[in-house]
C-alpha cells in the first residue's frame, strides 16, 4: 500500500524513510483501507499498528490540532524502513499481557 503509486496522495514515506505519513485520513479510510483490510475505520488501523509495535509521532502542536480527517498522522517502527523488506519478518504482533486477576485462580 505504501509503495503503490495510486495511494501516494494518502500514504507515503517520510524523506528519511524511517517513518510514514498518512494524510487526509477521511479519504484514506474510504479509498485505501477498504481495499486492503476488512474495514475502513482509521481508528482500527491505528490500533492494529500499535499492536505490531508502531508508534505515532506527534509533530503538530496540540493547540493547532484539528479534526481527525484533516490531520496528518506519522508512524514509525524500528524494523519498518524504506528499502528494507528484509526486516519485515521481524515485525511481530505484541503478546497479550495476561490478566493479573487470572493469576490467583
Order of alpha helices (4+ residues) and beta strands (2+ residues): beta-beta-alpha-alpha-beta-beta
